[in-house]
Amino acid sequence: MREIRGILYTENFRFEAGCVTLEGDRILSVELCDEAALTARERASFILPGLVDIHLHGCAGYDFCDGTVEAMRAMAAYELTHGITSICPATMTFPADRIRAVCAVCAQAVAREKLSDGISLGEVLSGIYLEGPFIAKEKRGAQNAAYIQKPDPGLLENLQRAAGGLIRVVAIAPEVEGALACIEREAEDFRFSIAHTCADYDTAKKAVKVGARHVTHLYNAMPPFLHREPGVIGAAAESEDVVAELICDGRHVHPSMVRNTFRLFGAERLILVSDSMMATGMEDGEYTLGGQRVTVAGTHAALADGTLAGSVTNLFDCMRMAMEMGVPKEEAVRAATWNPACAVGIAGERGVLRAGCRADILVTDRAFALREVIKSGITAMTQ
């Protein structure tokens, strides 16, 4: 049994003095106290739930679509040591057979592999995000146009069988042929996210009506938010059961838009994601994403034509960046913990400091510099 005392981020989305007691891999209790009862060091510590990144492609020199156990282990290990205790890595637009193979390897690795003594890969790798191939060519971004195809419920079900049920989110452009029918048919089994799309407002609203509940990297790879043509952004903003992702790496969305998006949607409907690619945690140079060459310089990752190709910033740093942009810390933490956990169906286990939940906990200083990462009650990183 272990007690961790400090300024807790509570399930009420506030910072309050208290103590978290761990027993085994679970949180035994969460109790509040008077801040005066804490030591000076404890008062200088924030205690957060482990972060949940539901949309990333790679890091540490590996890509999820490498389709190897080595890549999945390396990605999970990197994320864990940076405070991201649960991940749903994303595929890219590749031939169906390759996506199926990646899903199958992932299912096997989650069932069998360990990251370290007491921590299994499946405790970190919590699902799969299918980004492509059901997107619009005109808004493909860094996706490979050669492999884009029409939405196919049969293929989707086949991929889910290969994945052992791990596919949590499916990106889809609602205006392409067959998309609305696919959403309506499969909405009970998959979380559909409007993505890489040319959809206008009316089409986006139709997608929401038949079951879409999510928007992939808001503002990016979609029409702009205009006063006479509100598009996907306007449709999502007024649909209270739709949540949207934001990439807060300082490249994808201007700080003013980040602040105003939190006001427009509300903190309860935004999810911070990294959309990170394999160069995250690596030096500048040449890398690949979706089989295409990417040049990385600092925090900028782009194809040869200048198209942004994911980010090179992990979710913990995206969360800190959101705070630096002016998002209140309570809202930024919620968007990196509870909200994504809810979106992929793991909120009963992750994303919150609550008795009975998995003991995935971060200890930081008051500037949000990591001091310790605890995964399933085991210290995975300390400094």
FIZABA-216868 format. One record per residue (C-alpha): x, y, z; residue in three letters; residue number from 1. Coordinates in pm, whole numbers. Layout:
+--------+--------+--------+-----+-----+
!   east !  north !     up !  aa !   i !
+--------+--------+--------+-----+-----+
!      X !      Y !      Z ! ALA ! NUM !
...
+--------+--------+--------+-----+-----+
END
This chain:
+--------+--------+--------+-----+-----+
!   east !  north !     up !  aa !   i !
+--------+--------+--------+-----+-----+
!      0 !      0 !      0 ! MET !   1 !
!    125 !    350 !    -82 ! ARG !   2 !
!     -1 !    701 !    -12 ! GLU !   3 !
!     64 !    994 !   -247 ! ILE !   4 !
!    -11 !   1338 !   -105 ! ARG !   5 !
!    -26 !   1668 !   -287 ! GLY !   6 !
!   -259 !   1889 !   -488 ! ILE !   7 !
!   -490 !   1638 !   -658 ! LEU !   8 !
!   -674 !   1679 !   -987 ! TYR !   9 !
!  -1004 !   1545 !   -862 ! THR !  10 !
!  -1292 !   1380 !  -1046 ! GLU !  11 !
!  -1472 !   1715 !  -1014 ! ASN !  12 !
!  -1207 !   1862 !  -1249 ! PHE !  13 !
!  -1054 !   2082 !   -978 ! ARG !  14 !
!   -719 !   2097 !   -803 ! PHE !  15 !
!   -760 !   2024 !   -432 ! GLU !  16 !
!   -530 !   1914 !   -151 ! ALA !  17 !
!   -555 !   1548 !    -70 ! GLY !  18 !
!   -416 !   1196 !    -63 ! CYS !  19 !
!   -441 !    904 !   -306 ! VAL !  20 !
!   -391 !    558 !   -156 ! THR !  21 !
!   -280 !    276 !   -386 ! LEU !  22 !
!   -313 !    -96 !   -330 ! GLU !  23 !
!   -176 !   -324 !   -597 ! GLY !  24 !
!   -270 !   -196 !   -941 ! ASP !  25 !
!   -574 !     -1 !   -817 ! ARG !  26 !
!   -662 !    321 !   -641 ! ILE !  27 !
!   -792 !    223 !   -300 ! LEU !  28 !
!   -914 !    566 !   -192 ! SER !  29 !
!   -901 !    938 !   -267 ! VAL !  30 !
!   -938 !   1170 !     30 ! GLU !  31 !
!   -927 !   1550 !     48 ! LEU !  32 !
!   -757 !   1743 !    326 ! CYS !  33 !
!   -665 !   2094 !    434 ! ASP !  34 !
!   -371 !   2220 !    229 ! GLU !  35 !
!   -204 !   2323 !    555 ! ALA !  36 !
!   -177 !   1953 !    642 ! ALA !  37 !
!     64 !   1898 !    352 ! LEU !  38 !
!    439 !   1943 !    366 ! THR !  39 !
!    600 !   2214 !    155 ! ALA !  40 !
!    710 !   1956 !   -103 ! ARG !  41 !
!    363 !   1803 !   -112 ! GLU !  42 !
!    204 !   2146 !   -165 ! ARG !  43 !
!    445 !   2190 !   -456 ! ALA !  44 !
!    325 !   1868 !   -623 ! SER !  45 !
!     34 !   1814 !   -860 ! PHE !  46 !
!   -112 !   1462 !   -867 ! ILE !  47 !
!   -281 !   1387 !  -1201 ! LEU !  48 !
!   -437 !   1086 !  -1372 ! PRO !  49 !
!   -216 !    935 !  -1640 ! GLY !  50 !
!   -275 !   1098 !  -1979 ! LEU !  51 !
!   -469 !    921 !  -2256 ! VAL !  52 !
!   -363 !    981 !  -2619 ! ASP !  53 !
!   -622 !    837 !  -2855 ! ILE !  54 !
!   -461 !    961 !  -3179 ! HIS !  55 !
!    -91 !    913 !  -3250 ! LEU !  56 !
!     96 !    741 !  -3531 ! HIS !  57 !
!    443 !    693 !  -3394 ! GLY !  58 !
!    733 !    806 !  -3177 ! CYS !  59 !
!   1086 !    706 !  -3081 ! ALA !  60 !
!   1172 !    617 !  -3441 ! GLY !  61 !
!    882 !    375 !  -3486 ! TYR !  62 !
!    544 !    388 !  -3660 ! ASP !  63 !
!    237 !    187 !  -3560 ! PHE !  64 !
!    200 !     81 !  -3924 ! CYS !  65 !
!    542 !    -82 !  -3912 ! ASP !  66 !
!    317 !   -362 !  -3792 ! GLY !  67 !
!    574 !   -518 !  -3561 ! THR !  68 !
!    571 !   -607 !  -3195 ! VAL !  69 !
!    900 !   -418 !  -3160 ! GLU !  70 !
!    738 !    -97 !  -3284 ! ALA !  71 !
!    437 !   -131 !  -3055 ! MET !  72 !
!    653 !   -202 !  -2751 ! ARG !  73 !
!    885 !     90 !  -2827 ! ALA !  74 !
!    596 !    331 !  -2876 ! MET !  75 !
!    424 !    224 !  -2554 ! ALA !  76 !
!    750 !    249 !  -2358 ! ALA !  77 !
!    824 !    601 !  -2488 ! TYR !  78 !
!    473 !    725 !  -2416 ! GLU !  79 !
!    473 !    576 !  -2067 ! LEU !  80 !
!    795 !    751 !  -1967 ! THR !  81 !
!    643 !   1081 !  -2086 ! HIS !  82 !
!    329 !   1057 !  -1876 ! GLY !  83 !
!     96 !    904 !  -2133 ! ILE !  84 !
!    -24 !    587 !  -1964 ! THR !  85 !
!   -285 !    480 !  -2222 ! SER !  86 !
!   -268 !    506 !  -2602 ! ILE !  87 !
!   -476 !    423 !  -2908 ! CYS !  88 !
!   -227 !    437 !  -3196 ! PRO !  89 !
!   -359 !    522 !  -3541 ! ALA !  90 !
!   -323 !    352 !  -3875 ! THR !  91 !
!   -268 !    540 !  -4201 ! MET !  92 !
!   -423 !    493 !  -4544 ! THR !  93 !
!   -260 !    175 !  -4674 ! PHE !  94 !
!   -389 !   -126 !  -4871 ! PRO !  95 !
!   -652 !   -316 !  -4675 ! ALA !  96 !
!   -428 !   -622 !  -4637 ! ASP !  97 !
!   -158 !   -417 !  -4468 ! ARG !  98 !
!   -404 !   -250 !  -4229 ! ILE !  99 !
!   -546 !   -592 !  -4148 ! ARG ! 100 !
!   -197 !   -726 !  -4074 ! ALA ! 101 !
!   -122 !   -433 !  -3842 ! VAL ! 102 !
!   -449 !   -494 !  -3656 ! CYS ! 103 !
!   -374 !   -863 !  -3619 ! ALA ! 104 !
!    -22 !   -806 !  -3485 ! VAL ! 105 !
!   -158 !   -550 !  -3242 ! CYS ! 106 !
!   -421 !   -791 !  -3109 ! ALA ! 107 !
!   -161 !  -1061 !  -3055 ! GLN ! 108 !
!     88 !   -823 !  -2893 ! ALA ! 109 !
!   -170 !   -680 !  -2654 ! VAL ! 110 !
!   -266 !  -1030 !  -2544 ! ALA ! 111 !
!     87 !  -1162 !  -2492 ! ARG ! 112 !
!    355 !   -896 !  -2452 ! GLU ! 113 !
!    496 !   -737 !  -2137 ! LYS ! 114 !
!    670 !   -401 !  -2121 ! LEU ! 115 !
!    834 !   -473 !  -1787 ! SER ! 116 !
!    779 !   -675 !  -1473 ! ASP ! 117 !
!    421 !   -619 !  -1370 ! GLY ! 118 !
!    321 !   -403 !  -1669 ! ILE ! 119 !
!    176 !   -563 !  -1982 ! SER ! 120 !
!    161 !   -398 !  -2323 ! LEU ! 121 !
!   -218 !   -426 !  -2313 ! GLY ! 122 !
!   -232 !   -205 !  -2004 ! GLU ! 123 !
!    -87 !     81 !  -2212 ! VAL ! 124 !
!   -204 !      4 !  -2567 ! LEU ! 125 !
!   -578 !     36 !  -2514 ! SER ! 126 !
!   -714 !     38 !  -2869 ! GLY ! 127 !
!   -668 !    122 !  -3237 ! ILE ! 128 !
!   -767 !    440 !  -3420 ! TYR ! 129 !
!   -848 !    369 !  -3786 ! LEU ! 130 !
!   -748 !    685 !  -3977 ! GLU ! 131 !
!   -806 !    596 !  -4338 ! GLY ! 132 !
!   -881 !    454 !  -4587 ! PRO ! 133 !
!  -1237 !    600 !  -4587 ! PHE ! 134 !
!  -1142 !    963 !  -4652 ! ILE ! 135 !
!  -1167 !   1230 !  -4924 ! ALA ! 136 !
!   -876 !   1258 !  -5166 ! LYS ! 137 !
!   -905 !   1636 !  -5175 ! GLU ! 138 !
!   -838 !   1658 !  -4800 ! LYS ! 139 !
!   -603 !   1363 !  -4765 ! ARG ! 140 !
!   -329 !   1566 !  -4594 ! GLY ! 141 !
!    -32 !   1334 !  -4547 ! ALA ! 142 !
!   -237 !   1024 !  -4634 ! GLN ! 143 !
!   -153 !    833 !  -4953 ! ASN ! 144 !
!   -420 !    896 !  -5217 ! ALA ! 145 !
!   -340 !    570 !  -5398 ! ALA ! 146 !
!   -499 !    362 !  -5122 ! TYR ! 147 !
!   -811 !    566 !  -5042 ! ILE ! 148 !
!  -1132 !    368 !  -5089 ! GLN ! 149 !
!  -1506 !    398 !  -5038 ! LYS ! 150 !
!  -1643 !    310 !  -4695 ! PRO ! 151 !
!  -1709 !    -62 !  -4677 ! ASP ! 152 !
!  -1892 !   -208 !  -4374 ! PRO ! 153 !
!  -1773 !   -557 !  -4465 ! GLY ! 154 !
!  -1409 !   -446 !  -4465 ! LEU ! 155 !
!  -1458 !   -261 !  -4138 ! LEU ! 156 !
!  -1602 !   -569 !  -3971 ! GLU ! 157 !
!  -1320 !   -780 !  -4113 ! ASN ! 158 !
!  -1059 !   -542 !  -3972 ! LEU ! 159 !
!  -1229 !   -550 !  -3634 ! GLN ! 160 !
!  -1214 !   -929 !  -3629 ! ARG ! 161 !
!   -842 !   -914 !  -3706 ! ALA ! 162 !
!   -800 !   -653 !  -3431 ! ALA ! 163 !
!   -978 !   -866 !  -3174 ! GLY ! 164 !
!  -1224 !   -585 !  -3110 ! GLY ! 165 !
!   -956 !   -321 !  -3046 ! LEU ! 166 !
!  -1069 !    -66 !  -3307 ! ILE ! 167 !
!  -1214 !    223 !  -3107 ! ARG ! 168 !
!  -1242 !    511 !  -3357 ! VAL ! 169 !
!  -1300 !    509 !  -3733 ! VAL ! 170 !
!  -1219 !    822 !  -3934 ! ALA ! 171 !
!  -1457 !    884 !  -4223 ! ILE ! 172 !
!  -1540 !   1158 !  -4475 ! ALA ! 173 !
!  -1923 !   1169 !  -4468 ! PRO ! 174 !
!  -1962 !   1313 !  -4817 ! GLU ! 175 !
!  -1800 !   1021 !  -5000 ! VAL ! 176 !
!  -2021 !    756 !  -5155 ! GLU ! 177 !
!  -2148 !    504 !  -4903 ! GLY ! 178 !
!  -2023 !    691 !  -4594 ! ALA ! 179 !
!  -2357 !    784 !  -4438 ! LEU ! 180 !
!  -2493 !    433 !  -4491 ! ALA ! 181 !
!  -2180 !    286 !  -4333 ! CYS ! 182 !
!  -2206 !    513 !  -4029 ! ILE ! 183 !
!  -2574 !    431 !  -3981 ! GLU ! 184 !
!  -2516 !     56 !  -4013 ! ARG ! 185 !
!  -2210 !     35 !  -3788 ! GLU ! 186 !
!  -2260 !    318 !  -3536 ! ALA ! 187 !
!  -2347 !     81 !  -3251 ! GLU ! 188 !
!  -2016 !   -102 !  -3289 ! ASP ! 189 !
!  -1774 !    178 !  -3387 ! PHE ! 190 !
!  -1714 !    539 !  -3291 ! ARG ! 191 !
!  -1715 !    732 !  -3621 ! PHE ! 192 !
!  -1511 !   1049 !  -3652 ! SER ! 193 !
!  -1561 !   1306 !  -3927 ! ILE ! 194 !
!  -1218 !   1343 !  -4085 ! ALA ! 195 !
!  -1016 !   1438 !  -4393 ! HIS ! 196 !
!  -1332 !   1575 !  -4546 ! THR ! 197 !
!  -1481 !   1832 !  -4781 ! CYS ! 198 !
!  -1823 !   1798 !  -4617 ! ALA ! 199 !
!  -2045 !   2104 !  -4592 ! ASP ! 200 !
!  -2260 !   2188 !  -4291 ! TYR ! 201 !
!  -2566 !   1992 !  -4407 ! ASP ! 202 !
!  -2368 !   1677 !  -4481 ! THR ! 203 !
!  -2189 !   1695 !  -4149 ! ALA ! 204 !
!  -2524 !   1730 !  -3971 ! LYS ! 205 !
!  -2651 !   1423 !  -4155 ! LYS ! 206 !
!  -2347 !   1230 !  -4037 ! ALA ! 207 !
!  -2419 !   1332 !  -3678 ! VAL ! 208 !
!  -2784 !   1234 !  -3717 ! LYS ! 209 !
!  -2694 !    881 !  -3826 ! VAL ! 210 !
!  -2430 !    830 !  -3558 ! GLY ! 211 !
!  -2102 !   1023 !  -3598 ! ALA ! 212 !
!  -1991 !   1146 !  -3254 ! ARG ! 213 !
!  -1636 !   1269 !  -3306 ! HIS ! 214 !
!  -1425 !   1503 !  -3522 ! VAL ! 215 !
!  -1063 !   1425 !  -3607 ! THR ! 216 !
!   -803 !   1703 !  -3552 ! HIS ! 217 !
!  -1048 !   1994 !  -3572 ! LEU ! 218 !
!   -962 !   2263 !  -3833 ! TYR ! 219 !
!   -707 !   2042 !  -4008 ! ASN ! 220 !
!   -800 !   1858 !  -4330 ! ALA ! 221 !
!  -1150 !   2009 !  -4350 ! MET ! 222 !
!  -1317 !   2327 !  -4488 ! PRO ! 223 !
!  -1267 !   2643 !  -4281 ! PRO ! 224 !
!  -1527 !   2782 !  -4039 ! PHE ! 225 !
!  -1692 !   3066 !  -4236 ! LEU ! 226 !
!  -1990 !   3278 !  -4140 ! HIS ! 227 !
!  -2192 !   3172 !  -4447 ! ARG ! 228 !
!  -2044 !   2824 !  -4473 ! GLU ! 229 !
!  -1995 !   2688 !  -4120 ! PRO ! 230 !
!  -1908 !   2341 !  -4248 ! GLY ! 231 !
!  -1802 !   2053 !  -4024 ! VAL ! 232 !
!  -1680 !   2288 !  -3751 ! ILE ! 233 !
!  -2011 !   2468 !  -3717 ! GLY ! 234 !
!  -2207 !   2144 !  -3729 ! ALA ! 235 !
!  -1992 !   1986 !  -3461 ! ALA ! 236 !
!  -1992 !   2289 !  -3234 ! ALA ! 237 !
!  -2372 !   2295 !  -3206 ! GLU ! 238 !
!  -2409 !   1917 !  -3169 ! SER ! 239 !
!  -2383 !   1858 !  -2796 ! GLU ! 240 !
!  -2309 !   1486 !  -2826 ! ASP ! 241 !
!  -2010 !   1541 !  -3057 ! VAL ! 242 !
!  -1654 !   1585 !  -2929 ! VAL ! 243 !
!  -1359 !   1723 !  -3122 ! ALA ! 244 !
!   -984 !   1671 !  -3116 ! GLU ! 245 !
!   -725 !   1950 !  -3107 ! LEU ! 246 !
!   -353 !   1924 !  -3181 ! ILE ! 247 !
!   -185 !   2179 !  -2953 ! CYS ! 248 !
!    172 !   2154 !  -3079 ! ASP ! 249 !
!    202 !   2521 !  -3175 ! GLY ! 250 !
!    193 !   2430 !  -3545 ! ARG ! 251 !
!   -149 !   2291 !  -3632 ! HIS ! 252 !
!   -378 !   2545 !  -3462 ! VAL ! 253 !
!   -311 !   2909 !  -3372 ! HIS ! 254 !
!   -321 !   2986 !  -2996 ! PRO ! 255 !
!   -615 !   3223 !  -3045 ! SER ! 256 !
!   -814 !   2946 !  -3212 ! MET ! 257 !
!   -724 !   2705 !  -2934 ! VAL ! 258 !
!   -852 !   2946 !  -2668 ! ARG ! 259 !
!  -1167 !   3027 !  -2863 ! ASN ! 260 !
!  -1237 !   2660 !  -2938 ! THR ! 261 !
!  -1243 !   2584 !  -2566 ! PHE ! 262 !
!  -1496 !   2865 !  -2529 ! ARG ! 263 !
!  -1703 !   2747 !  -2828 ! LEU ! 264 !
!  -1717 !   2375 !  -2747 ! PHE ! 265 !
!  -1664 !   2385 !  -2373 ! GLY ! 266 !
!  -1396 !   2192 !  -2187 ! ALA ! 267 !
!  -1620 !   1885 !  -2165 ! GLU ! 268 !
!  -1622 !   1833 !  -2544 ! ARG ! 269 !
!  -1258 !   1873 !  -2641 ! LEU ! 270 !
!   -985 !   1612 !  -2659 ! ILE ! 271 !
!   -618 !   1696 !  -2685 ! LEU ! 272 !
!   -430 !   1459 !  -2916 ! VAL ! 273 !
!    -70 !   1455 !  -3031 ! SER ! 274 !
!   -111 !   1308 !  -3383 ! ASP ! 275 !
!    259 !   1238 !  -3335 ! SER ! 276 !
!    469 !   1064 !  -3598 ! MET ! 277 !
!    781 !    851 !  -3566 ! MET ! 278 !
!   1019 !   1149 !  -3532 ! ALA ! 279 !
!    874 !   1239 !  -3192 ! THR ! 280 !
!   1156 !   1211 !  -2940 ! GLY ! 281 !
!   1413 !   1193 !  -3221 ! MET ! 282 !
!   1657 !   1432 !  -3389 ! GLU ! 283 !
!   1577 !   1645 !  -3694 ! ASP ! 284 !
!   1605 !   1463 !  -4025 ! GLY ! 285 !
!   1420 !   1252 !  -4281 ! GLU ! 286 !
!   1146 !   1015 !  -4169 ! TYR ! 287 !
!    835 !    854 !  -4317 ! THR ! 288 !
!    462 !    865 !  -4249 ! LEU ! 289 !
!    216 !    651 !  -4440 ! GLY ! 290 !
!    495 !    550 !  -4677 ! GLY ! 291 !
!    572 !    911 !  -4768 ! GLN ! 292 !
!    891 !   1102 !  -4691 ! ARG ! 293 !
!    870 !   1361 !  -4415 ! VAL ! 294 !
!   1126 !   1628 !  -4332 ! THR ! 295 !
!   1147 !   1724 !  -3965 ! VAL ! 296 !
!   1304 !   2046 !  -3838 ! ALA ! 297 !
!   1234 !   2141 !  -3478 ! GLY ! 298 !
!    860 !   2105 !  -3422 ! THR ! 299 !
!    780 !   2116 !  -3794 ! HIS ! 300 !
!    713 !   1792 !  -3987 ! ALA ! 301 !
!    610 !   1821 !  -4352 ! ALA ! 302 !
!    591 !   1642 !  -4686 ! LEU ! 303 !
!    794 !   1772 !  -4979 ! ALA ! 304 !
!    503 !   1995 !  -5087 ! ASP ! 305 !
!    483 !   2158 !  -4743 ! GLY ! 306 !
!    180 !   1963 !  -4617 ! THR ! 307 !
!    193 !   1912 !  -4240 ! LEU ! 308 !
!    261 !   1547 !  -4164 ! ALA ! 309 !
!    149 !   1490 !  -3808 ! GLY ! 310 !
!    336 !   1638 !  -3515 ! SER ! 311 !
!    660 !   1568 !  -3333 ! VAL ! 312 !
!    518 !   1661 !  -2992 ! THR ! 313 !
!    392 !   1411 !  -2735 ! ASN ! 314 !
!     58 !   1459 !  -2558 ! LEU ! 315 !
!    208 !   1571 !  -2227 ! PHE ! 316 !
!    389 !   1855 !  -2402 ! ASP ! 317 !
!     73 !   1935 !  -2604 ! CYS ! 318 !
!   -115 !   1967 !  -2275 ! MET ! 319 !
!    149 !   2203 !  -2138 ! ARG ! 320 !
!    141 !   2399 !  -2464 ! MET ! 321 !
!   -236 !   2440 !  -2433 ! ALA ! 322 !
!   -182 !   2591 !  -2088 ! MET ! 323 !
!     83 !   2826 !  -2226 ! GLU ! 324 !
!   -168 !   2930 !  -2494 ! MET ! 325 !
!   -407 !   3041 !  -2220 ! GLY ! 326 !
!   -627 !   2736 !  -2163 ! VAL ! 327 !
!   -697 !   2700 !  -1787 ! PRO ! 328 !
!   -496 !   2414 !  -1641 ! LYS ! 329 !
!   -812 !   2240 !  -1516 ! GLU ! 330 !
!   -953 !   2234 !  -1870 ! GLU ! 331 !
!   -629 !   2127 !  -2037 ! ALA ! 332 !
!   -585 !   1833 !  -1798 ! VAL ! 333 !
!   -946 !   1723 !  -1850 ! ARG ! 334 !
!   -897 !   1728 !  -2227 ! ALA ! 335 !
!   -593 !   1501 !  -2196 ! ALA ! 336 !
!   -734 !   1254 !  -1942 ! THR ! 337 !
!  -1105 !   1209 !  -1874 ! TRP ! 338 !
!  -1242 !   1324 !  -2209 ! ASN ! 339 !
!  -1031 !   1091 !  -2427 ! PRO ! 340 !
!  -1088 !    802 !  -2187 ! ALA ! 341 !
!  -1464 !    855 !  -2225 ! CYS ! 342 !
!  -1436 !    873 !  -2604 ! ALA ! 343 !
!  -1276 !    530 !  -2635 ! VAL ! 344 !
!  -1475 !    360 !  -2362 ! GLY ! 345 !
!  -1212 !    321 !  -2090 ! ILE ! 346 !
!  -1331 !    589 !  -1846 ! ALA ! 347 !
!  -1431 !    327 !  -1592 ! GLY ! 348 !
!  -1063 !    231 !  -1571 ! GLU ! 349 !
!   -850 !    528 !  -1675 ! ARG ! 350 !
!   -837 !    906 !  -1694 ! GLY ! 351 !
!   -950 !    986 !  -1338 ! VAL ! 352 !
!   -836 !    962 !   -976 ! LEU ! 353 !
!  -1117 !    753 !   -832 ! ARG ! 354 !
!  -1135 !    456 !   -597 ! ALA ! 355 !
!  -1144 !    133 !   -794 ! GLY ! 356 !
!   -979 !    274 !  -1106 ! CYS ! 357 !
!   -642 !    161 !  -1232 ! ARG ! 358 !
!   -354 !    330 !  -1049 ! ALA ! 359 !
!   -225 !    532 !  -1346 ! ASP ! 360 !
!    -89 !    845 !  -1180 ! ILE ! 361 !
!    148 !   1131 !  -1258 ! LEU ! 362 !
!    334 !   1341 !  -1004 ! VAL ! 363 !
!    451 !   1680 !  -1134 ! THR ! 364 !
!    578 !   2003 !   -991 ! ASP ! 365 !
!    365 !   2318 !  -1003 ! ARG ! 366 !
!    510 !   2397 !  -1349 ! ALA ! 367 !
!    391 !   2055 !  -1473 ! PHE ! 368 !
!    738 !   1907 !  -1504 ! ALA ! 369 !
!    716 !   1530 !  -1453 ! LEU ! 370 !
!    856 !   1388 !  -1131 ! ARG ! 371 !
!    710 !   1038 !  -1141 ! GLU ! 372 !
!    493 !    819 !  -1366 ! VAL ! 373 !
!    302 !    535 !  -1200 ! ILE ! 374 !
!    143 !    269 !  -1419 ! LYS ! 375 !
!    -88 !     12 !  -1260 ! SER ! 376 !
!     65 !     96 !   -923 ! GLY ! 377 !
!    424 !     49 !  -1045 ! ILE ! 378 !
!    670 !    336 !  -1090 ! THR ! 379 !
!    757 !    352 !  -1459 ! ALA ! 380 !
!    957 !    676 !  -1448 ! MET ! 381 !
!   1104 !    889 !  -1172 ! THR ! 382 !
!   1338 !   1185 !  -1155 ! GLN ! 383 !
+--------+--------+--------+-----+-----+
END
